[in-house]
Amino acid sequence: MKELNDKVTGALMKTVAVGVCAAVLCGAASLLGSYTDSVARAADRLQGAATAGARIDRAVEAVHKRLSRIEELLPSPPATPETLLLRKLDEIKHRFGVAEIGVQSFEQKENELQIPISISDGLHDYTTLINNISYLEGLRLPAFTIQSVTIEAAADKQKAPARFVISGRLHIPKTLPNRESHGEHSSL
């Protein structure tokens, strides 16, 4: 009887072990199935995003073409000293990026129209500052006259860079050559 009891206990233990293994395998199969479904859904979403990106690129390109066409159709504003100063000011703002640019109102001095300007920003790179000063000095029509360049040390050198301030004036003659009249001048 003891032998029979040992055989039944052994068979029962083997059955329990097989049952536990079967349960673990079923759980693993279920997790694997869920993982496979999740990966398939992620792949579908990624494909949709790639398609959307291409559509957005095409739409942006179409908008740029339309804007270019509109610019071609619109008449250019007349080249007055004021418009030339404002266009050059826009170029300077674009060149200096995030720098703070202070602009005062138009001033008329002698035979010139001018705008006092101050440009300030953190000094991250001396080479860029020197190149930007050279750019300003190289402007011809309208011209930029630098009155001062100041470099101020930061109060906390660990947290903030030194700052630079360029003060000057953007100026242009009040009388410009008139292109239509071949040599005659228009006065403002």
TABELRA-V747813 format. One record per backbone hydrogen bond with DSSP energy under -0.5 kcal/mol. CO is the residue of the C=O (numbers start at 1). NH is the residue of the N-H. Records with the same first field share a line. If there is no record, write none. Layout:
CO = NH, NH
This chain:
1 = 5
2 = 6
3 = 7
4 = 8
5 = 9
6 = 10
7 = 11
8 = 12
9 = 13
10 = 14
11 = 15
12 = 16
13 = 17
14 = 18
15 = 19
16 = 20
17 = 21
18 = 22
19 = 23
20 = 24
21 = 25
22 = 26
23 = 27
24 = 28
25 = 29
26 = 30
27 = 31
28 = 32
29 = 33
30 = 34
31 = 35
32 = 36
33 = 37
34 = 38
35 = 39
36 = 40
37 = 41
38 = 42
39 = 43
40 = 44
41 = 45
42 = 46
43 = 47
44 = 48
45 = 49
46 = 50
47 = 51
48 = 52
49 = 53
50 = 54
51 = 55
52 = 56
53 = 57
54 = 58
55 = 59
56 = 60
57 = 61
58 = 62
59 = 63
60 = 64
61 = 65
62 = 66
63 = 67
64 = 68
65 = 69
66 = 70
67 = 71
68 = 72
69 = 73
70 = 74
78 = 80
80 = 84
81 = 85
82 = 86
83 = 87
84 = 88
85 = 89
86 = 90
87 = 91
88 = 92
89 = 93
90 = 94
91 = 95
92 = 96
93 = 97
94 = 97
96 = 99
99 = 101
100 = 102, 120
102 = 118
105 = 116
107 = 109, 114
109 = 112
111 = 174
112 = 109
113 = 172
114 = 107
115 = 170
116 = 104
117 = 168
118 = 102
119 = 166
120 = 100
121 = 164
122 = 124
125 = 129
126 = 130
127 = 131
128 = 132
129 = 133
130 = 134
131 = 135
132 = 136
133 = 137
134 = 138
135 = 139
136 = 139, 144
139 = 144
142 = 141
143 = 171
144 = 146
145 = 147, 169
148 = 167
150 = 152, 165
152 = 163
155 = 157
156 = 159, 160
162 = 123
163 = 152
164 = 121
165 = 150, 167
166 = 119
167 = 147, 148
168 = 117
169 = 145, 171
170 = 115
171 = 142, 143
172 = 113
174 = 176, 188
176 = 186
177 = 179
178 = 183
179 = 182
184 = 178
186 = 176
